[in-house]
């Protein structure tokens, strides 16, 4: 279980919540999993204190709330193809590739809805039958995922800045560190409305 400093009934609840998270088969603490996630494509070596594999937006929100109380940093990782060390940490690591890997082609291949763990290569395989493909086109497209491509505003050898990730994004469902879930396609998104009924997906235009 994570080491927590907490007091009173609220503290007891947090300790119980931490125990629930850490006893989850998809949450690994102090194990060989932590060693495996100590590296990405960079030259850094940082062993995470905890590795979690959330399978829903609600689980991400729950971990964010716990991290806020314990003042524990949270790092997200998907493909692990970063050359700069964005995918490693000594604190809490959340893997979004294991359970967020679904993709749906829309409008005869003119758009595609993807979860953050979908690789660019896989998205392009789905779009191939429609004679379309994604931009951006980073060299690591076989391993890098849509979550990382959007976080880094990836481009590539042929797309330049005109067709980078930000330019081709139509809408996104994302979680703020506060736990607020925002769907930018919703009419009330500008009012920072909370939506807890959808998975963390993005609509991406090839």
Short mmCIF file of the C-alpha atoms (twelve columns), coordinates in Angstrom:
data_MODEL
# 
_entry.id   MODEL 
# 
loop_
_atom_site.group_PDB 
_atom_site.id 
_atom_site.type_symbol 
_atom_site.label_atom_id 
_atom_site.label_alt_id 
_atom_site.label_comp_id 
_atom_site.label_asym_id 
_atom_site.label_seq_id 
_atom_site.Cartn_x 
_atom_site.Cartn_y 
_atom_site.Cartn_z 
_atom_site.pdbx_PDB_model_num 
ATOM 1   C CA . UNK A 1   0.000   0.000  0.000   1 
ATOM 2   C CA . UNK A 2   1.143   3.553  -0.633  1 
ATOM 3   C CA . UNK A 3   2.633   5.398  2.311   1 
ATOM 4   C CA . UNK A 4   0.189   8.147  3.282   1 
ATOM 5   C CA . UNK A 5   0.116   10.784 5.984   1 
ATOM 6   C CA . UNK A 6   -3.526  11.332 6.868   1 
ATOM 7   C CA . UNK A 7   -5.568  12.052 9.978   1 
ATOM 8   C CA . UNK A 8   -9.146  11.672 11.169  1 
ATOM 9   C CA . UNK A 9   -12.048 10.059 9.342   1 
ATOM 10  C CA . UNK A 10  -11.046 11.643 6.034   1 
ATOM 11  C CA . UNK A 11  -7.558  10.223 6.446   1 
ATOM 12  C CA . UNK A 12  -8.934  6.771  7.189   1 
ATOM 13  C CA . UNK A 13  -11.033 6.986  4.028   1 
ATOM 14  C CA . UNK A 14  -7.982  7.911  1.959   1 
ATOM 15  C CA . UNK A 15  -5.977  5.050  3.417   1 
ATOM 16  C CA . UNK A 16  -8.812  2.682  2.595   1 
ATOM 17  C CA . UNK A 17  -9.039  4.116  -0.925  1 
ATOM 18  C CA . UNK A 18  -5.287  3.753  -1.414  1 
ATOM 19  C CA . UNK A 19  -5.473  0.156  -0.260  1 
ATOM 20  C CA . UNK A 20  -8.285  -0.492 -2.738  1 
ATOM 21  C CA . UNK A 21  -6.258  0.970  -5.598  1 
ATOM 22  C CA . UNK A 22  -3.084  -0.848 -4.667  1 
ATOM 23  C CA . UNK A 23  -4.816  -4.196 -4.192  1 
ATOM 24  C CA . UNK A 24  -6.228  -3.910 -7.698  1 
ATOM 25  C CA . UNK A 25  -4.520  -6.415 -10.036 1 
ATOM 26  C CA . UNK A 26  -4.034  -3.503 -12.431 1 
ATOM 27  C CA . UNK A 27  -2.133  -1.485 -9.828  1 
ATOM 28  C CA . UNK A 28  1.467   -2.509 -9.159  1 
ATOM 29  C CA . UNK A 29  3.619   -1.190 -6.306  1 
ATOM 30  C CA . UNK A 30  7.248   -2.096 -5.598  1 
ATOM 31  C CA . UNK A 31  7.239   -4.949 -8.101  1 
ATOM 32  C CA . UNK A 32  8.983   -5.999 -11.274 1 
ATOM 33  C CA . UNK A 33  6.383   -3.894 -13.076 1 
ATOM 34  C CA . UNK A 34  7.866   -0.775 -11.492 1 
ATOM 35  C CA . UNK A 35  11.298  -1.790 -12.761 1 
ATOM 36  C CA . UNK A 36  9.917   -2.379 -16.254 1 
ATOM 37  C CA . UNK A 37  8.363   1.084  -16.292 1 
ATOM 38  C CA . UNK A 38  11.548  2.777  -15.052 1 
ATOM 39  C CA . UNK A 39  12.665  3.357  -18.645 1 
ATOM 40  C CA . UNK A 40  11.272  4.843  -21.801 1 
ATOM 41  C CA . UNK A 41  13.040  5.634  -25.081 1 
ATOM 42  C CA . UNK A 42  15.168  8.258  -23.350 1 
ATOM 43  C CA . UNK A 43  18.416  7.691  -21.414 1 
ATOM 44  C CA . UNK A 44  16.731  8.357  -18.042 1 
ATOM 45  C CA . UNK A 45  16.170  5.683  -15.389 1 
ATOM 46  C CA . UNK A 46  13.505  6.543  -12.792 1 
ATOM 47  C CA . UNK A 47  11.761  3.785  -10.825 1 
ATOM 48  C CA . UNK A 48  8.139   4.764  -10.157 1 
ATOM 49  C CA . UNK A 49  6.731   4.462  -6.661  1 
ATOM 50  C CA . UNK A 50  3.470   3.145  -8.068  1 
ATOM 51  C CA . UNK A 51  2.253   2.012  -11.482 1 
ATOM 52  C CA . UNK A 52  -1.476  2.032  -12.193 1 
ATOM 53  C CA . UNK A 53  -3.434  0.853  -15.218 1 
ATOM 54  C CA . UNK A 54  -6.745  2.733  -15.017 1 
ATOM 55  C CA . UNK A 55  -9.563  1.372  -17.137 1 
ATOM 56  C CA . UNK A 56  -11.981 4.300  -16.934 1 
ATOM 57  C CA . UNK A 57  -12.183 8.041  -16.576 1 
ATOM 58  C CA . UNK A 58  -13.596 7.527  -13.100 1 
ATOM 59  C CA . UNK A 59  -10.455 5.652  -12.052 1 
ATOM 60  C CA . UNK A 60  -8.258  8.471  -13.348 1 
ATOM 61  C CA . UNK A 61  -10.350 11.003 -11.419 1 
ATOM 62  C CA . UNK A 62  -10.056 8.894  -8.262  1 
ATOM 63  C CA . UNK A 63  -6.277  8.731  -8.546  1 
ATOM 64  C CA . UNK A 64  -6.089  12.478 -9.167  1 
ATOM 65  C CA . UNK A 65  -8.105  13.147 -6.011  1 
ATOM 66  C CA . UNK A 66  -5.878  10.881 -3.946  1 
ATOM 67  C CA . UNK A 67  -2.734  12.478 -5.381  1 
ATOM 68  C CA . UNK A 68  -4.035  15.929 -4.530  1 
ATOM 69  C CA . UNK A 69  -4.442  15.019 -0.854  1 
ATOM 70  C CA . UNK A 70  -1.121  13.190 -0.599  1 
ATOM 71  C CA . UNK A 71  0.663   15.821 -2.733  1 
ATOM 72  C CA . UNK A 72  2.051   13.034 -4.906  1 
ATOM 73  C CA . UNK A 73  2.968   13.901 -8.522  1 
ATOM 74  C CA . UNK A 74  1.254   11.926 -11.278 1 
ATOM 75  C CA . UNK A 75  2.860   11.134 -14.643 1 
ATOM 76  C CA . UNK A 76  0.990   9.670  -17.606 1 
ATOM 77  C CA . UNK A 77  2.596   7.191  -19.960 1 
ATOM 78  C CA . UNK A 78  1.312   5.475  -23.054 1 
ATOM 79  C CA . UNK A 79  3.709   4.409  -25.795 1 
ATOM 80  C CA . UNK A 80  6.888   5.186  -23.860 1 
ATOM 81  C CA . UNK A 81  8.551   6.419  -27.049 1 
ATOM 82  C CA . UNK A 82  9.661   9.757  -25.610 1 
ATOM 83  C CA . UNK A 83  13.319  10.669 -26.123 1 
ATOM 84  C CA . UNK A 84  13.113  13.338 -23.421 1 
ATOM 85  C CA . UNK A 85  11.940  11.354 -20.424 1 
ATOM 86  C CA . UNK A 86  8.287   12.442 -20.257 1 
ATOM 87  C CA . UNK A 87  7.237   8.828  -19.621 1 
ATOM 88  C CA . UNK A 88  9.253   8.120  -16.461 1 
ATOM 89  C CA . UNK A 89  8.949   9.273  -12.844 1 
ATOM 90  C CA . UNK A 90  9.867   8.390  -9.275  1 
ATOM 91  C CA . UNK A 91  6.293   9.093  -8.166  1 
ATOM 92  C CA . UNK A 92  2.963   7.731  -9.446  1 
ATOM 93  C CA . UNK A 93  2.830   6.512  -13.046 1 
ATOM 94  C CA . UNK A 94  -0.427  5.953  -14.938 1 
ATOM 95  C CA . UNK A 95  -0.331  3.742  -18.019 1 
ATOM 96  C CA . UNK A 96  -3.029  4.640  -20.548 1 
ATOM 97  C CA . UNK A 97  -2.120  2.128  -23.232 1 
ATOM 98  C CA . UNK A 98  -3.340  -1.089 -21.625 1 
ATOM 99  C CA . UNK A 99  -7.027  -0.218 -21.294 1 
ATOM 100 C CA . UNK A 100 -7.505  2.818  -23.549 1 
ATOM 101 C CA . UNK A 101 -6.840  1.275  -26.951 1 
ATOM 102 C CA . UNK A 102 -10.109 1.499  -28.870 1 
ATOM 103 C CA . UNK A 103 -10.620 3.284  -32.170 1 
ATOM 104 C CA . UNK A 104 -13.672 3.903  -34.375 1 
ATOM 105 C CA . UNK A 105 -13.606 5.129  -37.974 1 
ATOM 106 C CA . UNK A 106 -16.243 7.785  -38.735 1 
ATOM 107 C CA . UNK A 107 -17.686 9.380  -41.868 1 
ATOM 108 C CA . UNK A 108 -16.221 6.871  -44.339 1 
ATOM 109 C CA . UNK A 109 -12.687 7.451  -43.108 1 
ATOM 110 C CA . UNK A 110 -12.798 11.244 -42.994 1 
ATOM 111 C CA . UNK A 111 -12.548 11.175 -39.193 1 
ATOM 112 C CA . UNK A 112 -11.461 8.710  -36.542 1 
ATOM 113 C CA . UNK A 113 -12.280 8.565  -32.835 1 
ATOM 114 C CA . UNK A 114 -9.428  7.164  -30.774 1 
ATOM 115 C CA . UNK A 115 -8.537  6.547  -27.159 1 
ATOM 116 C CA . UNK A 116 -5.108  7.763  -25.960 1 
ATOM 117 C CA . UNK A 117 -3.497  4.310  -26.082 1 
ATOM 118 C CA . UNK A 118 -4.064  3.805  -29.827 1 
ATOM 119 C CA . UNK A 119 -0.842  3.866  -31.840 1 
ATOM 120 C CA . UNK A 120 -0.650  5.996  -34.966 1 
ATOM 121 C CA . UNK A 121 0.260   2.861  -36.940 1 
ATOM 122 C CA . UNK A 122 -2.927  1.073  -35.820 1 
ATOM 123 C CA . UNK A 123 -5.090  4.096  -36.627 1 
ATOM 124 C CA . UNK A 124 -3.593  4.203  -40.119 1 
ATOM 125 C CA . UNK A 125 -4.265  0.491  -40.616 1 
ATOM 126 C CA . UNK A 126 -7.945  1.148  -39.882 1 
ATOM 127 C CA . UNK A 127 -7.992  4.100  -42.285 1 
ATOM 128 C CA . UNK A 128 -6.143  2.307  -45.085 1 
ATOM 129 C CA . UNK A 129 -9.283  0.731  -46.563 1 
ATOM 130 C CA . UNK A 130 -10.674 4.253  -46.977 1 
ATOM 131 C CA . UNK A 131 -7.482  5.406  -48.729 1 
ATOM 132 C CA . UNK A 132 -6.813  7.861  -45.960 1 
ATOM 133 C CA . UNK A 133 -4.217  8.235  -43.216 1 
ATOM 134 C CA . UNK A 134 -3.440  10.285 -40.174 1 
ATOM 135 C CA . UNK A 135 -1.284  13.312 -39.961 1 
ATOM 136 C CA . UNK A 136 1.004   13.819 -38.058 1 
ATOM 137 C CA . UNK A 137 3.537   11.197 -39.131 1 
ATOM 138 C CA . UNK A 138 6.334   10.969 -36.516 1 
ATOM 139 C CA . UNK A 139 9.124   8.463  -37.130 1 
ATOM 140 C CA . UNK A 140 8.009   6.493  -34.057 1 
ATOM 141 C CA . UNK A 141 4.477   5.963  -35.395 1 
ATOM 142 C CA . UNK A 142 4.702   2.204  -34.895 1 
ATOM 143 C CA . UNK A 143 5.008   2.697  -31.121 1 
ATOM 144 C CA . UNK A 144 3.870   6.208  -30.226 1 
ATOM 145 C CA . UNK A 145 0.240   6.698  -29.288 1 
ATOM 146 C CA . UNK A 146 -2.378  9.334  -29.917 1 
ATOM 147 C CA . UNK A 147 -2.245  10.495 -26.308 1 
ATOM 148 C CA . UNK A 148 1.442   11.286 -26.585 1 
ATOM 149 C CA . UNK A 149 1.101   12.758 -30.084 1 
ATOM 150 C CA . UNK A 150 -1.465  15.242 -28.832 1 
ATOM 151 C CA . UNK A 151 0.430   16.023 -25.634 1 
ATOM 152 C CA . UNK A 152 3.556   16.827 -27.679 1 
ATOM 153 C CA . UNK A 153 1.739   18.416 -30.638 1 
ATOM 154 C CA . UNK A 154 3.578   15.937 -32.862 1 
ATOM 155 C CA . UNK A 155 4.254   16.644 -36.513 1 
ATOM 156 C CA . UNK A 156 6.606   14.650 -38.738 1 
ATOM 157 C CA . UNK A 157 8.750   14.613 -41.842 1 
ATOM 158 C CA . UNK A 158 5.938   15.350 -44.297 1 
ATOM 159 C CA . UNK A 159 3.203   17.159 -42.377 1 
ATOM 160 C CA . UNK A 160 5.204   20.126 -41.060 1 
ATOM 161 C CA . UNK A 161 3.378   22.655 -38.894 1 
ATOM 162 C CA . UNK A 162 0.377   22.953 -41.199 1 
ATOM 163 C CA . UNK A 163 -0.869  19.460 -40.342 1 
ATOM 164 C CA . UNK A 164 0.502   18.912 -36.833 1 
ATOM 165 C CA . UNK A 165 -1.552  17.270 -34.106 1 
ATOM 166 C CA . UNK A 166 -3.215  20.428 -32.805 1 
ATOM 167 C CA . UNK A 167 -4.289  21.521 -36.284 1 
ATOM 168 C CA . UNK A 168 -6.083  18.229 -36.986 1 
ATOM 169 C CA . UNK A 169 -7.844  17.838 -33.626 1 
ATOM 170 C CA . UNK A 170 -11.616 18.244 -33.732 1 
ATOM 171 C CA . UNK A 171 -12.631 17.517 -30.134 1 
ATOM 172 C CA . UNK A 172 -11.364 15.884 -26.978 1 
ATOM 173 C CA . UNK A 173 -12.573 14.451 -23.674 1 
ATOM 174 C CA . UNK A 174 -9.965  15.080 -20.993 1 
ATOM 175 C CA . UNK A 175 -9.497  15.105 -17.223 1 
ATOM 176 C CA . UNK A 176 -8.063  18.109 -15.413 1 
ATOM 177 C CA . UNK A 177 -5.845  17.572 -12.336 1 
ATOM 178 C CA . UNK A 178 -8.787  18.826 -10.261 1 
ATOM 179 C CA . UNK A 179 -10.786 15.801 -11.416 1 
ATOM 180 C CA . UNK A 180 -13.031 17.826 -13.707 1 
ATOM 181 C CA . UNK A 181 -13.906 15.981 -16.919 1 
ATOM 182 C CA . UNK A 182 -14.443 18.187 -19.971 1 
ATOM 183 C CA . UNK A 183 -15.815 17.208 -23.357 1 
ATOM 184 C CA . UNK A 184 -14.869 19.984 -25.779 1 
ATOM 185 C CA . UNK A 185 -17.543 18.889 -28.265 1 
ATOM 186 C CA . UNK A 186 -20.309 19.655 -25.763 1 
ATOM 187 C CA . UNK A 187 -22.093 23.018 -26.152 1 
ATOM 188 C CA . UNK A 188 -21.454 23.787 -22.476 1 
ATOM 189 C CA . UNK A 189 -17.741 22.950 -22.639 1 
ATOM 190 C CA . UNK A 190 -16.804 26.618 -22.401 1 
ATOM 191 C CA . UNK A 191 -18.483 26.654 -19.003 1 
ATOM 192 C CA . UNK A 192 -16.104 23.887 -17.848 1 
ATOM 193 C CA . UNK A 193 -18.970 21.458 -17.399 1 
ATOM 194 C CA . UNK A 194 -18.384 18.077 -15.812 1 
ATOM 195 C CA . UNK A 195 -19.171 14.903 -17.741 1 
ATOM 196 C CA . UNK A 196 -18.449 11.564 -16.090 1 
ATOM 197 C CA . UNK A 197 -20.286 9.258  -18.462 1 
ATOM 198 C CA . UNK A 198 -17.798 8.899  -21.309 1 
ATOM 199 C CA . UNK A 199 -14.459 7.218  -21.782 1 
ATOM 200 C CA . UNK A 200 -11.386 9.390  -22.418 1 
ATOM 201 C CA . UNK A 201 -11.487 9.598  -26.198 1 
ATOM 202 C CA . UNK A 202 -10.636 12.112 -28.865 1 
ATOM 203 C CA . UNK A 203 -12.073 12.741 -32.303 1 
ATOM 204 C CA . UNK A 204 -9.202  13.106 -34.731 1 
ATOM 205 C CA . UNK A 205 -9.369  14.220 -38.357 1 
ATOM 206 C CA . UNK A 206 -6.923  12.490 -40.754 1 
# 
